[in-house]
Amino acid sequence: MKALVLINEKSGTVLSTGAENIEETIVRELRERSVTDPVIVTGDWRALVEAAQSTTFDVAICAGGDGTQAAVAQALLGKDAALLPLPCGTVNLLCRDLGLSLDIEEALKAGLDGAPRRIDAGLAGKRVFLNNIVFGAYAELAEAREDLRDAESFDDLNFALVSAANALFHADPVEFDVHIGKRKVSLETNTLIVS
């Protein structure tokens, strides 16, 4: 088995646990299963997507949050490869929905020792989503949280805080047209979750 290990260095659990510690755990578990020389990429989600698109492998072990998992899944479309998501984000809804442990090592062992299974994926515009996709105020707040994580200067931090405040205090309803099969549903809300 050829493994591609993808670690989003900016994901919530990766920030608190440390990318090096997660990499160590993954490499140890792979070695115990006679998988040697995995390709390891640590970076932001864009670097992980690029690696998933340009590398040949059987399984992509992805340590990241729900957004990272969805972006990597989109990169895997058309490839004969499996995605093993690890609960390394802030909320980890995909891992929860799949019944994976929120303990990284336990989730990794279960994924490596279990049989692969197919899951549904959805498409919103040109974007693939796995268990859910969010539009509106909640999505804007999540984006502001990412800006806070990426802030490199006081000005960046200030901008991120203003963005977060705007998302919270100006969460006015927006009109959405949702197409379900041949049916069109129009609704007005400040957050739309498709799951």
N, C-alpha and C positions, 0 to 999 in steps of 0.2 A: 504494500500500500504506500502510495506517495502522498505525503501530507503537506498542506500549505497552512501555516500558522499565522493568523492575522490578529494583531493586537492594537486596538484603538487607544493610543496613549492619553486621549482626552476624555474617555468614557468614565463615568462616575466611579465604579468599583475599581477600575484600573488606577485611577488617581489615588484612591485611598489604600489600595493593596500594593501597588507598584508593578509596573510592566515586567520588570526583571523577575519578580517572584512568580508572576503568572506564567511567564515563559519557562521558568525552571520546572514548575509543576507540569506543564504540558509536555515538555521534552522528556521528563522522567517517566510519565505515563506512557508516552509513545515508545520509549526505549523498552519498557517492561513488556510491550507487545511486539517487540522486534522491528519497530519502525525507526529507522535511523535516517539521519540527514534530512530532516524536514526543512523546507524553505520557510524562513521566519521573517515576517515583515511587521515592524512596529512603526506606527505613524498615525496621521489623522485618517478619517474615513476615505478621503480621496486616494491616498496612497494604497490603502487596502483594496479599494475597487480596482485600481490600476494593476495591482499584483494579481488579483483574481482573474482579470481579463487576459493577462499576458503569461500566465504560468500554467503548466500542465500538472494536474494532480488528481487524486481520487477523492480526497476529502479536504474541505477548507474548515479549519477549526477557527471560529471567529469569536474573539474576546472583545465584546463591545455591547453597546446598548441596542435598543430596538431599531433606531434609525440606521445604525451601522449594519445590523443584520439584514435589513431590507435592501440597503444599497449593495451589499455583497451578493445577496440573492439575485438582484437584478443583473449583476455582472456574471452570474453563473448560468443565466438563461442560455439554453442551447449547448451547454457543456454536460458531459457525462461525469458529473462530480456531485458529491453530497456536501451539504452544509451542516456543520455541528456547531450550533450557537452555544456560547457560554454566557452565563448571567453576569456580565461585567458592566452593565449600564447603571442607570439610576433606578429605573422602575422594573425593567426586565419582564415586560408583559408577554413577549413571545415565549421565553423559557417557562414562565408560569403556565401559559396556555398549553404548552407541550408536556407539562407535568415533570419538568426537570427540576432537580434540587437547585436551590439558590446558593448552595455551597459549590464553588467553582470546581473543586477536585471531584466531588460526587457527581456533578453534572457531566464532567469530562469522562469519568469512568463509565457512567451509564451510556453515554453516546458512543464511546469506543467499543464497548462490549455488547451493545444492543444491535438489533437489526435496523437497517435504514428504513424509514417510512416516508411516504409522500404526504405533503401537506398542501392545502390550497394556497394559492396566491391570487391577489387581486390586482387590478390595474386602474389607476386614477389618472386620467390623461395619459402621459407616457411614463408614469412612475409606478413601479411595482411596490405592492405592500403585502405584508404577510398576515399578521393577525388584526391589524387596524391601521387606519390613517386618520389624522386629525387636521381639521381646518378651523380657522378663526382665532379667537382670543387665546385658547390653550396652546395652539401651535405658535402663535406670536410670543407667548410667554416662554415656551421651550426654546425658541430661537434666541430670546434675550438671555436665557440661562447659558446657552452656548457662548454668546458674546462675553458674558462675565468670565467664563472659563478661559476664553482666548485673550482676555485683556492683558496687554503688555505695558500699558502706560496708564497714568492717572486719567488722561483724556479718554482712552478706550474704556476704562472702568466707569467713568462718568456717563459716557454714551450708552453703555450697557444698562446702567441703572435707570436712566431716563427711558430707554426702550421698554424695560420691565414695568416701570410705573405707567407708561402709556398703555401697554397691553392690559394692565389691571384696571386702570381707571377710565379707559376709553373703549371698553369692550362692548361697543354698540352692536346691535343685531345687524347681520348681513343677510342678503337674500341669496339662497342657494337653490339651484335646480338640480335635482337628483334624478338620474335616469336609471330605472330598474327594469331591465328587459325593455319592453316597448312602452312602459309607463313612465310618465314624468311627474315628479312630485316637487312642488315649489314650497319652500319653507323659509322662515326668517328666524335666525338664532345667532348667538354670538360664538357658538362652538358647534361644529358638526364632527361626529365621530362615525366612521364607517368601519364596521367590524364583522 
